[in-house]
Amino acid sequence: KSSTNQNPKETTPGKPGGEADFFIEVEIIADIGLVGLPNAGKSSLLNALTSAHAKIGDYPFTTLEPNLGVVNVSEFKTFVVADMPGLIEGASDGAGLGDRFLRHVERTKMLLHLVDVSSISGRDPVEDYEKINLELLNYDEELSKRPQIVVATKLDALDEPERLEKLRAKAKKDGREFFEISSVTRKGTKELIFAISERLDEIAKTEIDLNKDDDLA
């Protein structure tokens, strides 16, 4: 059919068709990936930063699939956050819910590593932090080098300040930015949002510069 042939009466014989199976995977699902042990406060932070309604519970693995939410930084600036299912020691070898969740983490530009600093869990925050980073390294060395901000969570339930300070010192030693927040009271969340936005701008600029270098090459 065309502008001069409004009612075509010609046909073209069809050709044999074909079929195939395809597996399509989205390269990037979110700008930010929230990682940490189960009950580190990932879903609570997602709900606090966005209009998402991720399931929250006081038992492991309340999140079974990544939950996405959009953070509004300003009128014309947003970024997407993915709440990843909790990782446990041995996840890179398939422990817990398996390394398939680490594949989701791969599809983010930057990581927010959430660590529960309250004493409710009975765990040591620094050990929790090291366990998750070891799983990232064992799964993919490049993933362990991805930009990462360390976030101490559940500040509203902090009863032993030294737990927070030990984690802060460890993050500083590793050369990573450190924030302390409470998703319940929203303490520190605004500062965290602006810091994330700035890092994403830096990542975008680096990507542009690398593309320019590739074009020149």
Rosetta blueprint (number, residue, H / E / L):
1 K L
2 S L
3 S L
4 T L
5 N L
6 Q L
7 N L
8 P L
9 K L
10 E L
11 T L
12 T L
13 P L
14 G L
15 K L
16 P L
17 G L
18 G L
19 E L
20 A L
21 D L
22 F L
23 F L
24 I L
25 E L
26 V L
27 E L
28 I L
29 I L
30 A E
31 D E
32 I E
33 G E
34 L E
35 V E
36 G L
37 L L
38 P L
39 N L
40 A L
41 G L
42 K H
43 S H
44 S H
45 L H
46 L H
47 N H
48 A H
49 L H
50 T L
51 S L
52 A L
53 H L
54 A L
55 K L
56 I L
57 G L
58 D L
59 Y L
60 P L
61 F L
62 T L
63 T L
64 L L
65 E L
66 P L
67 N E
68 L E
69 G E
70 V E
71 V E
72 N E
73 V E
74 S E
75 E L
76 F L
77 K E
78 T E
79 F E
80 V E
81 V E
82 A E
83 D E
84 M L
85 P L
86 G L
87 L L
88 I L
89 E L
90 G L
91 A H
92 S H
93 D H
94 G L
95 A L
96 G L
97 L L
98 G L
99 D L
100 R H
101 F H
102 L H
103 R H
104 H H
105 V H
106 E H
107 R L
108 T E
109 K E
110 M E
111 L E
112 L E
113 H E
114 L E
115 V E
116 D E
117 V L
118 S L
119 S L
120 I L
121 S L
122 G L
123 R L
124 D L
125 P H
126 V H
127 E H
128 D H
129 Y H
130 E H
131 K H
132 I H
133 N H
134 L H
135 E H
136 L H
137 L H
138 N H
139 Y H
140 D L
141 E H
142 E H
143 L H
144 S H
145 K L
146 R L
147 P L
148 Q E
149 I E
150 V E
151 V E
152 A E
153 T E
154 K L
155 L H
156 D H
157 A H
158 L L
159 D L
160 E L
161 P H
162 E H
163 R H
164 L H
165 E H
166 K H
167 L H
168 R H
169 A H
170 K H
171 A H
172 K H
173 K H
174 D L
175 G L
176 R L
177 E L
178 F E
179 F E
180 E E
181 I L
182 S L
183 S L
184 V L
185 T L
186 R L
187 K L
188 G L
189 T H
190 K H
191 E H
192 L H
193 I H
194 F H
195 A H
196 I H
197 S H
198 E H
199 R H
200 L H
201 D H
202 E H
203 I H
204 A H
205 K H
206 T H
207 E H
208 I H
209 D H
210 L H
211 N H
212 K H
213 D H
214 D H
215 D H
216 L H
217 A L
